[in-house]
């Protein structure tokens, strides 16, 4: 069959049929393999990626700019916030809402604090009124996981 007849029967342009046949004759496939993506090489690889994973594991509530600054301080590599964000995404990390646990859950720490503070004299203690402080504002609501 001619290319014109194939084009007519399939309802596609003649040039598409010609290119498909040409590709098949050249490589034995009707579609060319996908080209590898070009662009700039990734900066955050190897040890840098491990560092990011360690920071996020220790402190999942770390902000992007804090993570970027930690990378710059440790490795002397200047990276953008977008680079940090994309690296976190490539590592499979997403932002999740953090759950805040009640102070009662850290009973051991409370006991240790009472022991230490109990040795101080009452004249050494100062108390502040916290009625106007919203402690929820001090918690970070989202973290990487």
Order of alpha helices (4+ residues) and beta strands (2+ residues): alpha-alpha-alpha-alpha-alpha-beta-alpha-beta
